[in-house]
Amino acid sequence: MSILLSAYFPEGIVFVADKNATITYEALGRKHVEPTATKVLAWPFQKAVVGFVGLGMLGGRLTMDQWMQIFIAETREFDDIDKVAYRLRDRIQEDFDKDYPASTDITNKHLAIHFGGFATKDGVQTPVMYHIWNHGEIDPQTGYPPAERGFKILEDIERDFRLQSMSNDYPTSVRDWLENEIRTGKYQWYNNGANLGAFNTFKGIIWHSLKALQDAGFVPRSSALDQRIAFCKMAVEVFGSFFTHYYPPEERAVGGGVDAVYIPWPK
């Protein structure tokens, strides 16, 4: 399992993931890691973005990025992002059940999906972050519990706005909430993948280090969204470097480069 970071800013949405894929040779009883996976993709015209970690294949012999490209092609003309999210969950469940029938051991068959974009709610362009997953509560130290057969789905932005914001004005005040998060040194990030406790530590330190560099005038001038994308890519790259230097080659679940997709906040 690699690392997936989905970040929500007042300037837009950024999804970033590393490229390493773990290939298991069952007959030989060994693993090999290669930077061959694309784990974040976008719909045409930046209508939506999706990221995934966990299972490398679904729907028979399709790699996850191939499977997702087919789904994107089938839904490219969508006009209701919420319906697409539930359609995505249902399709994943259908193909998972076919690939792993009841007699199959699915203990390590985890799959976590982030699906994001903007929906028009009460006349306001509102970000959504749908999380689709098949596991119980994650422990920062021990990681993921055994995978489950049923895939759950939850929209995180509305939930977190209502839990964290001082305002009850959803969706009108969502962007103001995200802007206030930045002003007060906070952030709205969602991540899944390997060694989450370590990744959460890395990304927090990088965020505050970049803020200090910016305040000191050491960061080149660029648009706010470009700065957000740079932070997300650096967080994943640094985490990949951690795996490169601290883990043996066959255990380097994270690394191999970085892919990023994003959606600017609609005007």
C-alpha positions in Angstrom: 0.0 0.0 0.0 1.4 3.4 -1.1 0.4 6.9 0.0 -2.5 9.1 -1.2 -2.9 12.7 -0.1 -6.1 14.6 -0.9 -6.0 18.3 0.2 -8.7 20.9 0.2 -7.7 24.5 0.1 -9.6 27.8 -0.6 -7.8 27.8 -4.0 -8.9 24.3 -5.0 -8.5 20.6 -4.6 -5.2 18.7 -4.9 -4.8 14.9 -5.1 -1.3 13.5 -5.0 0.1 9.9 -4.8 3.4 8.1 -5.3 4.1 5.7 -8.1 5.4 2.6 -6.5 3.5 -0.7 -6.9 4.3 -3.9 -5.0 4.3 -6.9 -7.2 4.0 -10.3 -5.5 5.4 -13.4 -7.1 3.2 -16.0 -5.4 5.1 -19.0 -6.7 8.5 -17.7 -5.6 7.2 -16.3 -2.3 8.8 -12.9 -2.7 7.9 -9.3 -3.5 9.2 -6.6 -5.8 8.5 -2.9 -5.9 8.5 -0.9 -9.1 7.5 2.7 -9.9 4.8 1.7 -12.4 1.5 2.8 -10.9 -0.7 5.8 -11.6 -2.9 6.3 -8.6 -4.5 9.7 -9.2 -6.5 10.6 -12.3 -8.8 13.3 -13.5 -12.0 13.5 -15.5 -11.9 15.6 -18.7 -12.0 19.3 -18.1 -11.2 18.8 -14.4 -14.8 17.8 -13.6 -13.6 15.4 -10.9 -10.5 13.8 -9.6 -9.9 10.3 -8.1 -7.1 8.6 -6.2 -6.7 5.1 -4.8 -4.3 2.9 -2.8 -4.4 -0.7 -1.9 -5.5 -3.3 -4.4 -3.4 -3.2 -7.6 -6.0 -5.0 -9.8 -9.8 -5.1 -10.1 -12.3 -6.4 -12.6 -10.4 -9.5 -13.6 -7.0 -8.7 -14.9 -7.3 -4.9 -15.1 -4.8 -2.7 -13.2 -6.6 -0.2 -10.9 -5.7 2.7 -13.2 -7.0 0.8 -16.2 -10.2 0.0 -14.3 -10.6 3.7 -13.3 -9.9 5.0 -16.8 -12.8 2.8 -18.1 -15.1 4.2 -15.3 -14.0 7.7 -16.1 -14.8 7.2 -19.8 -18.2 5.8 -19.0 -19.1 8.8 -16.7 -17.3 11.6 -18.5 -20.6 13.4 -19.3 -21.9 13.4 -15.8 -24.0 16.2 -14.4 -24.4 15.1 -10.8 -21.1 14.3 -9.0 -22.9 12.9 -5.9 -24.5 10.2 -8.1 -21.2 9.4 -9.7 -19.6 8.8 -6.3 -22.3 6.2 -5.4 -22.1 4.7 -8.8 -18.3 4.3 -8.3 -18.8 2.6 -4.9 -21.4 0.2 -6.4 -19.2 -0.7 -9.3 -16.2 -1.3 -7.1 -18.4 -3.6 -4.8 -19.7 -5.5 -7.9 -16.2 -6.2 -9.3 -14.7 -7.0 -5.9 -17.4 -9.6 -5.2 -16.6 -11.2 -8.6 -12.9 -11.2 -8.1 -13.0 -12.4 -4.5 -16.0 -14.8 -3.9 -17.1 -15.8 -0.5 -14.5 -18.6 -0.1 -11.5 -16.2 -0.8 -9.2 -14.9 1.9 -9.5 -11.1 1.6 -7.5 -10.2 4.8 -5.0 -8.1 2.8 -7.4 -7.0 0.0 -7.7 -3.4 1.2 -8.9 -0.7 -1.2 -9.3 3.0 -0.4 -10.7 5.5 -2.9 -10.8 9.3 -2.7 -13.2 11.0 -5.1 -13.4 14.8 -5.3 -14.8 17.7 -7.2 -17.3 20.5 -6.9 -21.1 20.2 -6.7 -23.6 23.0 -7.0 -25.5 23.1 -3.7 -28.0 25.8 -2.9 -26.5 27.8 -5.9 -23.0 27.6 -4.4 -19.9 25.8 -5.8 -19.1 23.4 -3.0 -16.2 21.0 -2.7 -16.9 17.3 -2.0 -14.6 14.6 -0.9 -16.1 11.1 -1.1 -14.1 8.4 0.8 -14.8 4.8 -0.3 -13.2 2.0 1.8 -13.5 -1.6 3.0 -11.8 -1.7 6.4 -12.4 -0.8 10.0 -10.7 1.9 12.0 -7.1 2.6 11.3 -4.5 2.5 14.1 -1.6 5.0 13.5 0.8 2.5 15.0 -0.4 -0.9 13.6 -2.0 0.3 10.4 -5.1 -1.2 8.8 -7.2 -3.9 10.3 -8.2 -6.9 8.1 -10.1 -5.9 5.0 -13.9 -6.4 4.9 -16.2 -7.5 2.1 -18.5 -4.5 2.1 -17.4 -1.0 0.8 -18.6 2.0 2.7 -18.9 5.6 1.4 -18.9 8.9 3.2 -18.7 12.5 2.1 -16.1 14.1 4.4 -16.3 17.9 3.7 -19.8 18.5 4.9 -19.2 16.2 7.9 -16.0 18.0 8.9 -17.5 21.5 8.2 -20.4 20.8 10.6 -18.0 19.3 13.2 -15.2 21.9 13.0 -16.7 25.2 11.8 -18.2 27.8 14.1 -20.8 28.4 11.4 -23.9 26.3 10.6 -24.1 28.0 7.2 -23.4 25.0 4.9 -22.6 25.3 2.1 -22.3 29.1 1.8 -19.4 29.3 4.3 -17.3 26.3 3.3 -14.7 28.4 1.4 -14.5 30.9 4.3 -13.9 27.9 6.6 -11.0 26.6 4.5 -9.5 30.1 4.3 -9.7 30.4 8.1 -8.0 27.0 8.4 -5.1 28.4 6.4 -4.9 31.6 8.4 -4.7 29.8 11.7 -2.1 27.3 10.5 -4.5 24.4 10.0 -5.5 22.4 7.0 -8.0 20.0 5.6 -6.1 16.9 4.4 -7.2 13.3 3.9 -4.8 10.5 3.4 -4.6 6.7 3.1 -1.7 4.4 2.7 1.4 2.9 4.3 2.6 4.0 7.8 0.1 6.8 8.2 1.4 7.8 11.6 4.8 8.6 10.1 3.2 10.4 7.1 1.1 12.6 9.3 4.2 13.7 11.1 6.2 14.4 7.9 3.4 16.4 6.2 2.8 18.5 9.3 6.5 19.4 9.6 6.8 20.2 5.9 3.7 22.4 6.0 5.0 24.5 8.9 8.6 24.6 7.4 7.3 25.9 4.1 5.3 28.6 6.0 8.4 29.6 7.9 10.4 29.8 4.6 7.6 31.8 3.0 7.5 34.3 5.9 11.3 34.7 5.7 11.1 35.5 2.0 12.9 32.3 0.7 10.0 30.9 -1.3 9.7 32.2 -4.9 6.6 34.0 -5.8 3.9 31.8 -7.4 0.1 31.5 -7.3 -1.4 30.2 -4.1 -2.7 27.1 -5.9 0.8 26.4 -7.3 2.1 26.6 -3.7 -0.5 24.2 -2.5 0.4 21.7 -5.2 4.1 22.0 -4.4 3.5 21.3 -0.8 1.4 18.2 -1.5 4.0 16.9 -3.9 6.9 17.6 -1.5 5.1 15.8 1.3 4.7 12.6 -0.8 8.2 12.9 -2.2 9.8 13.3 1.2 7.9 10.3 2.5 9.1 8.3 -0.4 12.6 9.2 0.5 12.0 8.0 4.0 11.1 4.6 2.6 14.1 4.6 0.3 16.6 5.2 3.1 15.0 3.2 5.9 13.4 0.2 4.3 14.8 -2.7 2.2 14.0 -2.7 -1.5 11.2 -5.2 -1.3 9.5 -3.1 1.5 9.6 0.3 -0.2 5.8 0.6 -0.5 6.1 4.4 -1.1 8.3 6.2 -3.6 9.1 6.1 -7.3 8.0 9.6 -8.1 4.8 11.6 -7.7 1.7 12.2 -9.7 -0.7 15.1 -9.0 -4.1 16.2 -10.3 -6.0 19.2 -9.2 -9.2 21.3 -9.7 -9.1 25.1 -9.2 -12.0 26.6 -7.3 -14.6 27.4 -9.9 -15.1 31.1 -10.6 
